[in-house]
Amino acid sequence: METERIAVIGAGEMGSGIAQKFAMQGKLVDLVDRTPDILDRSLNRIRENLKILVEGEYLSQEQADRVPSRVRPVSDLRVARESRFVLESVTEDFELKRDLFRQLDEICPGETVLATNTSSLSISRIAAATRKPERIIGCHWVNPPYLIPLVEVVRGNDTSQETVDYCVGLLKTVGVVPAVCRKDVPGFVINRLQRVLQNEILDQVERGIVSLEDADSIVWLGLGARLALHGPLKINDLVADKTLSLHGFEYMFRETGDARFKPSALLKEKVAQGALGIRSGKGWYDYSGKSFEQLKKDRDLGFIKIIRFLRNEGFYPEETGGKDSGLTGH
């Protein structure tokens, strides 16, 4: 997919990071902000980010040197008419975003896709301020956007399939994985998951069940080390029989009465079908033609890479007892 120019409206931390990501992948970007000082700081921020990426061997110096020239600072919103794809990343204020989209709707040709980087505001309500709500879409990047390899694409009530397909296709060309949130629900998917987890942690800290530091370590080195390899449903397939998962939910629901632990109808359906995970050949995913032994081996080798990185970087100590006791840093 060829796109002559990308327009990013709002030159704050997220806007400049998104512009940087597009520019790193060879796109020409108009970075728009009405305040010249903010634009200057944004370009300096991009240069500093690039230094870190070179230091971390994510980019070569030659690659990094080409990026700034692809970002054009602009203070006139009307430049957006030159782009097929316009992404808004201004302050998370509904009235501000609605007014901006009303202006973009008047400025941009009818085929222009207008995206918002909102993390939780309703796409449909923003789109209602325009004459063509079918071309409005959510495009929620995760900070830092030039490194995190996923973008949440959010459909509004009137967003057309053509708009979704264009946005998904464009994101793939710049090396990120688009994940589509099919319904315009508050917080979408990413923030609903993050906030449930954060709230549960704080609840347990407040009740004296765990210290704040230990709760963070549990998520980071327990859940996080596994989630760096696979999503939670794939992990569930690889490390547990669905029957055990179902029994665990039933016990927690029975003991607490908390609706959050009520077993999902989808989980019960999988157990009834015998789709119990990699040992049965099917779970949340289909593993037909793949042996349990190879899947387990691939999983363990993946975990070894993650653990080795954490140890090499000094995030937690080596196991005691010398080389024979566990994984070395080599």
Sequence and secondary structure as in RCSB ss.txt:
>XXXX:A:sequence
METERIAVIGAGEMGSGIAQKFAMQGKLVDLVDRTPDILDRSLNRIRENLKILVEGEYLSQEQADRVPSRVRPVS
DLRVARESRFVLESVTEDFELKRDLFRQLDEICPGETVLATNTSSLSISRIAAATRKPERIIGCHWVNPPYLIPL
VEVVRGNDTSQETVDYCVGLLKTVGVVPAVCRKDVPGFVINRLQRVLQNEILDQVERGIVSLEDADSIVWLGLGA
RLALHGPLKINDLVADKTLSLHGFEYMFRETGDARFKPSALLKEKVAQGALGIRSGKGWYDYSGKSFEQLKKDRD
LGFIKIIRFLRNEGFYPEETGGKDSGLTGH
>XXXX:A:secstr
   S EEEE  SHHHHHHHHHHHHTT  EEEE S HHHHHHHHHHHHHHHHHHHHTTSS HHHHHHSGGGEEEE 
 GGGGGG SEEEE   S HHHHHHHHHHHHHHS TT EEEE  SSS HHHHHTTSS GGGEEEEEE SSTTT  E
EEEEE TT  HHHHHHHHHHHHHTT EEEEE S  TTTTHHHHHHHHHHHHHHHHHTTSS HHHHHHIIIIIIHH
HHTTS HHHHHHHH  HHHHHHHHHHHHHHH  GGGS  HHHHHHHHHT  BGGGTBSSSB TT  HHHHHHHHH
HHHHHHHHHHHHTTSS   SS GGGS    
